[in-house]
Structure formats: structure tokens, C-alpha cells
Amino acid sequence: MRARSILQERSLDRDFPLGDTPARMRAPRLPSLFPPSALLAILDVSRKLAAPCDLTELLELILEKGCEVISADRGAIYLYDAAKRELYSRVATGSTTLRFGIDKGIAGQCARRRETIVVDDCYADPLFNPEIDRQTGYRTMCMITVPLVGLDDTLVGVLQMLNAASGRFGPDERYLAELLAAQAAVAIQRTLLLEERLVMLKLQRDLAIARDIQQNVLLRKLPHCPGYSISVFNQPADDTGGDIYDVIRLQDHAESSPLLLVLADAAGHGIGSALSVTEFRAMLHIGLKLSVELETLMVQINQQLIEDLPDNRFITAFLGVLDPATHLITYHAAGQGPLLHYRAAQGDAVWCDASTTPLGMFRELEVEVAPPIRMEPGDMLVLLTDGFYEYQDPAGEFYGKERVSELIHRLRDRPVSEILATLLVEVREFAHYTAQSDDLTALLVKRDA
């Protein structure tokens, strides 16, 4: 029969029966008078645990003072991961770092039941795992394991002390260990919360920097194009987004030279998508500065994205050249669609699909130019990312293509900037101002009448 006493019966998880616990209960008794040195040590621990420090320093301090106060040879602290229902060690004097479920071993039983467990002969206890002893060459003779319970009855972890100087952990050592654990649990809980907050603040700062970098690459002032009006909009769903727009003057940089119209959308949204679409824009600009033909540039960008992006990532992109002299837009739409060409004279909307596959998806990219779009007076080219079309109302209905074309037709005589502003308002009204779930990016081009 294993020589151990379980001194408190509280069940954390009813999935594990208490078994023969009542037969092994040892009635607690009041501790004998402690020597002044022990009391002073406890007071010193209380003072030091109240001082701010990082988690590693705190855990090392608890173990150091624990060994000193209860005359143990060494110890370990296992923190509780509630999401995974596991215990793990951040620091352990003289032992290796571990992670295991709370259904395992003496520490797991202590965590499940929130009981102080004293084992006088570890190798006689069937729950004791001697593997660490075999790995380290250390011999664990006796052990006391105490639950660390913080504020709001939250399980923080387990404190485990090994090999008492007297050969066993008696009631006095148990009392001191529980007193230390009560103070240590609150100190660890506080430090964990502060650590989580510091991580969150750093993440917020990093996201703010990423957002600033991404926003700075967006045009502050659109290039002038004689006979045309252009309006753009971008609003990420998160701090950073996977959508981007651009308008780039080509050739001799004269006002009458063609413009490259760009609208791109990386799969998903957030920091990963922002990095992907920013890489796309950088490669595009470098290629244009080197005077690479647009079709060749698209193939090269696709090949690089294949190398860089994970299998579940890709970029849809519209690249269209607007020539104000011929009023033609020649374009490639790599997975980007639908595209709306509003014809003012006929009063109708012509929807165009993507002309090739998304970038970064397949090694072979077909880059045949789609039939050009001829812009007559009053015509509009409406480029929207899918965040507009798939914006949902509370019932789950999409805003959709029909509402977009109806709005464009209704506001066809308004300035393009006013049309875009009205579209934003009506999309949000349609959704009853529910939270934006995807990035919104728009590029509207109108030939002046």
C-alpha cells in the first residue's frame, strides 16, 4: 500500500473518480511551533513575491524559497494550460521541462482534485513516473505536491517539492508548503496576467507599425488623367488588410500617358494577407521600373508567389492599362472578378469575369489579354473586392452584384467620388451596420461626359 496522505478532498474534474481516497485520508493537525527562522523565511517570501518580476524569475524564487522553508532538496512548478488541460513546467531545479495531461501522474491528480498529496515512498506509489529519474540520474525518495489555486478559485498550477531533509514531509512541512502555495498562486496569476498584457501591447504596437507601413504605400494623391475621374477607397477588416489599390503613370510620365490601374486582394485578411499583397505591389513596381512587359511581369510575379506563399494562399489581381488617347482599357484579371463596365449610352451594366487564374496558385499562368473595354462618355469601370459583394445583413443575405449595378445606374450622373461614398453608406445600411468581416477596397473610373 502506498505511503501517502491526501489532506483535502475537492474534485476539479468528475471524469476521474476519487477511488479509495477516504481510506488514505490523514487527519490534518495544527502545526507545532515553528522556529523564528521559518517564520522569518515565510515573511521574506511574502515580501519578495509581492515585488514585480518576470515569470521565470518568480518561479525560480518560489522554488528557491520553497526548498529553504520546508527543507526540500529540489522542486518543480507546473503551470496549468486550461485550453489543453495540461500541466507544463517553465522552470524546474535540476529537472527537464515537461508537458503532460492532468490525467497523468501525481501532479495531474493533485491538479484534478486540488488536493495536497504527500508521498513517503515514491517508488512504491503506482502513479509515480520514474522516467525523469532515469533520464537525470536523480533518485526521488519522497514528495509533497500542492495545488496552486489563485483568485476566483482559478487553478494556476501545481507546486511539487522533492526529498525532505528529514526523510519525509510531515505535517509541519505540509503546512508551510500550503502557506507558500497560497501566496505563490496569486503572485503567479498576477504575473501571468501582466505577461499576457505585455504580449498584447507589443502585438498592438507591431500591428500599428504594419498598418502605418501598409497605409503609406497607398496613394495619397491620384495622378491626373485628362477626360477621366478616378476615386479609390480602402478599409481593412482588421488592423491590417489583404486588399490594395494603385494607379501608376506609365511611359513618359506626361499627363496624357496611359495609367496602370491595380486592384489586388490576397486570400483572407489580417497580417499574413497584408504581407502577401505588399510583396505583390513591391514586385510590380520594381518590374515596371525595369520596363518589363506587363504579361512577362505577371508570369514572373506568379512564379515568385508560388515559391513564397503557402499552398492555401494566393492573390487575385486586376491590372488594366487605361489609355486616355484611345479610351481603351486593356487588362488582365487574375482571378479578380466580377468587373463592372457601366455603359452610359445604353444604361446597362456589363459584367466581366476573371481572365486568368489567381496569382500564386498554379505554376502555369495563361496571360492572354481579355477583350478591351471601350470607355464612351459617361461610362464607368467599377472595381470592387469581394468584401462589397459578400457584405451580409443579419439574415445572412449578400449585398450582391444586382444592388451594385442598380446603385451605379441610379447615380450615373453624379461625380465618381460621390457615387463611391454613397455605395459605402448603402452597403452598411443594408447590413444594419453589422461588423465588417472582410476588407473593402474600391477603384472607380469614369469618363467625363
N, C-alpha and C positions, 0 to 999 in steps of 0.2 A: 504493500500500500504506500503510495507516495506521501512523503512527509511535507505537507503544505497546508496552509490555512488560508481560507477565504473570509475576509473580515467584513464584507459589506455585500448585500445582495440587491443589485439593481440591474434589470435587464434592458440593454440597449436594443437588442435585435431578437425578437421572439422566434426567429428561424432556428436559433440554436438553443436546445433545451438546457436547463440548469443541471440536469443529471443528478449526481449524488452530492451536490453541493451541501445540503443540510448536514450530512454525515461528516463532512470535513470542516464544518464551521468551528472556529476557535473563538470563544467569547472574548471580546476586547476588554482590556482593563486599563485603568488610568496609568500613565507612565510614572515611574519613580522620579525622584528629584534629580534634575539634570545638573551637571556641574556648570558653574558660571561660564566656562569656555564654550560649552554647547549653546547656551542661551545667547552669548555674545555673537557666536557664529551665525545663528538664525537671524539676529538683528542686522548683522552685516550683510547677509544675503538679501534681506528685505530692502535695505538701503540701495544696494547695488542693482537689484532688479528694477527699482524704480527709475534708475538713470537711463536715458535714451542710448541705445546702441543698435548695431545691426544684428540680424537674426543669428548669424554664425557666432558672433561674439557672445550673444546672450546664451545660446545653447552651451557653449563651452564653459561659460561662467556657472551655469546651473549644474553641470556635471562636476566641475571642479569643487564647488561648494558642497554638492551632494556627497561626494566621496569624503570630503573633510568632515562634514557634520555627522554622518552615520557610519563613518569608519569603513567605507567600502573600498575595494581595490580599483574598480573601474565601473563605467556605466554607459548607458546609451539612452538617447531620446528619440522616440519615433513619433513623427507628426502624422496627423490623420488627414487623408485626402478623401473628403466626403463624396465627391463625384465618382471616384473609382472604388470607394470602400476599401481603401488600402492604407497601410502604415508604411512610412518611409523615414529613413534617417538622413538628416542633413549633416550631423556630426556624431561621432561615436569614439570615445577614447579607447584606443587600442583595438578597434574592430573595423570591419569594412562597411561600406554603405549598402543598405538593403532596401528592398521594397517588397511587400507581401500583403496578401488579403487578410482581413480581420477574422477570417475563419481559420487562420493558421496560428499554431503555437500558443505559448503562454501570454505573449504580448497581445495577440489577437483576442484571446479570451478575456483578458483584462479590459480591452477596449470595448468589446461587445457588452460585457456585463457591468463595466465601470466598477470593478472590484479590485481592491488591493489583494495581491496574491503573493504569499511567501512560500518559497520552496527551499527546504533544508537540504535536499539531496537531488540536484538537477538530473543526474543520470538515472535516478530511479523514477523520474516523472515521465510518462509516455508522451506528454505534449512538448517536452524539451527537444529542441533541434540541435544536435551536437555538431552539425556541419561546419559552423563558424569556428568552433574549437579545432576541428581537424584542419581547417584552412590556415588558422593563425598559430596553432601550437599552444593556445591558451587552454587552461583547464578551469571550467566553470563549476564551482562546488555548490554554492548556494546563491539565491537570488531573491530580490524583492521587486515587484512590479506594481506601479501605482498609476491609476488613470489621471490624466491631466484634463480637468474639466473647468472651462472658463466661464465667463459671464453668460447669462441666459441659458445655463445648463448645456453649453456647447462643448462637445468633445474636441479637444485640441490635440491630444496625442497620449503617449504613454512614457513614463519615466521608469527606467529599469536600472537597478544597481546590483553589482555582482560581488561575491566573495567578501563577506564580512570579516573584519579583523579577528573577531571572537569565534569565528567558525559558523555562526548562524545569525540571522537577523531576528532579534527579539522584539518584544512589544515596544521598548523604548525607541529602537531604530525605526520601527514601523511608524510610530507617532511622529518622529522627526521627518521621515520621508513623506508622509502625508501632509505635514505642515509645509514642507518645502514645495511639494507638488501644487498645493493650493495657490501659493504665491507665484510659482513658475508658470502655471497655466494662464493666469491673467496677463503676466508680462509677455509671454509668447503670443497670446492672442492679440494684444495691443501692437506688438512689433510686426506681426503678420499683416494686420490691417494697414499699418503705416507703410510697410513694404509694398503692398498692393497699390496703395495710393500713389507712392512714388513712381511705380511702374506705369500707372495710368497717366500721371502727369507727364512723364517722359514721352509716352506714346502720343499724347495730345500735342506736345511740343514738336515731335517729329512729323506728325501729320500736318501741323500748321506750316512747317517748313516745306513739306511736299506740296501742300496746297498752294503756297506762295510761288513755288517754282513753276508749278503747272499753270497757274493763272498768268504768270509773267510771260509765258510763251504764246498766250493768246493775244491776238492783235488788239492794240488799244485804239488804233485808228485805221479804218479800212482804206485801201487805195481807191482813188477816184477812177471811175470808168465812164467816159463820155456816153450819154444816152441811156445810162443804167443806174438803178438804185439798188443797193445791197444792204441787208440787215442781218445781224447774227445774234445768237443767244446761246449761253451755256450755263447750266446749273447741275452740279453733281448731286447724286442722291446721298453720298457720304461726304466726308471731308475732302476726299479726292475722287476723281471720276475717271471713267474709261472712254469718255467721248472727247472729241476735239474738232475744231473747225480751223480753217486757214484760207486766206486769199493772197496769192503770191503773184506779183507782176513778173511777166516773162520778157525775154529778148532784151530790147534796148532800154527798158525802164521808162519809156515815154508813156504819157497818159493814154495814148491810143493803142499801146501794145496789149496783147492778149493777157488775160488773167487766168491763173490756175485756181479753180475752186475745189476746196478739200473739205470733206466731212468724213470722219472716221469714228468707229465705235468698237472698242475692244470687248470681248466676251466678259460678261459680269460687270461689276463695278467695285470701286474701292482702290486700295493702294496697288494691288497687283495689276489691275487693268490700267491704272494711271501710268505705271512704269512701261507697260506694253505699248500703249498708244503714244507715249512720249518718245520711245525708241523709234517707232514708225515715223513720227514727224521729223526727228533728227536725221534719219537716213534719207528721207525725202528731200530735205533742204540741202544736205551735202551733195546728193546726186544732181540736183538742179544747178548748184554752183559749179559742178564739174561738167555741166552741159550734157548730161546723159539723157538719151531719148526716153520719153515717158514710158513707152512699152518695155524697154530694156530695164529701166529703173524699177518698174513694178515686179518684174521677174527676179531681180536681184534682192529686192526687199523681201519678197516672198521666201526666197531661199534662206536669207538670214533669219527670218522669223521662225522658219522650220527648225533651224538649229537652236534658237534661243528659247522658244516658248514651250511649255509643257503640252502634252497631247490634247488636253481639254481647253486650250487657249487658242484664240485666233482673233483676227481683226477684219471687220468689214469696212470698206472704204470707197468713197466716191471721189474720183479725180476727173474733173472736167475743165476743158480749156474754152473760155469764153472769148471769142474774137469780136470786138465791137465793130470792126470794119465789115465783116460778112454777116454778123448777127447769128453765127452758128456756135453751138456748144457741142464739141466732140468730147466723148467721155468714156471712161472705164468705171464700172460699178462692181467692185469685187465683193460680192455678197451683200452690198448695200442696196436696200430697197424697202418699200416701193419708192419710186421717184415720181413727183407730180409735175407735169407740164400743163399749166393752165393756159388755154388759148382764148384770148380776149375776144377776138372777132367771132368765133363760134360759140363762145360762152360755155365751153365744156372743159373737162379735166381729162387729160391723157395720162394714164398710169404706166410707168415703165418699170420693168423688173431688173434685177441684177444681171450684168452682162458676163460675169465670170464668178468663180468660187472665191470665198473669203481668203485673205492672206494668212499664211502660216498654217494652213490646213492640209494642202496637198503639194507635193514637190512639183508636179506639172501644172502650170498655170496658163490657161488659154487667155490671150490678151488681144483678141481681135476687137477692133473698135466697133462699138454699137452704132446704129444709125444716128446721125447727128440730130440735135434738137434745133429747129429754126425758131428764133425769137422774133415774133412780129410785135408791133407796137401794142403795149398793154399786157403782153404775155408775162407769165411768171414761171420761174423754176423754184419749186419748193422742196428743200432737202431737210428731212426730219429724221432723227434717230428713233428707234422703236419705242423709246420711253414715252413719246407722244401717242403713238397709235395704241400702245398697250397700257396706257394710264387707265386704271379701273375705278369705277364707282363702288360704293359699299356693297352693292349686289354682285360685284364681280364682272360687270359688263365693260368691255374695252371702249375707249373713245373712238377708235377705228378710222378707216380711210374716208368713209362717207361724210362724217362730220367735218373732217379737214377740208374736203373738196367743197362742201356746202358753204363753209365759212369763207374760203378763198373767193368763191363766186359772189357771195353776198357783199364782200368788202373789196371787190376787184378795182374800184375806182379810188380807193384810199392809198395814201403813201405806204410803202412796204414796211416801214418801221411801225406804223400804226396797226397794220394787219398782224404782224408778229406779236405785238403787245396784246391785241385782242384775243389772239389764239391762246396765249398763256393764261389769260383771265378765264376764258371759257373752258379750257381743259380743267382747270382747278375747280371751277364751279360745277362742272359735270361730275367730278369726283367728290363733290361735297367737302373739298379741302382735306381729304384724307392724305396721309403722309406719302411723300414721293418715294416710290420703290425702285425707280431706275433713273439713270442720268437723262437729262433733257438737253439736247443740242439741236440748233436750227440754223440754216443758212438759206435766206430767201433772196432771189434775184428777180428784178422787174425791169423790163424795157419800158422806158418812159414813152408815153403816147406822143 
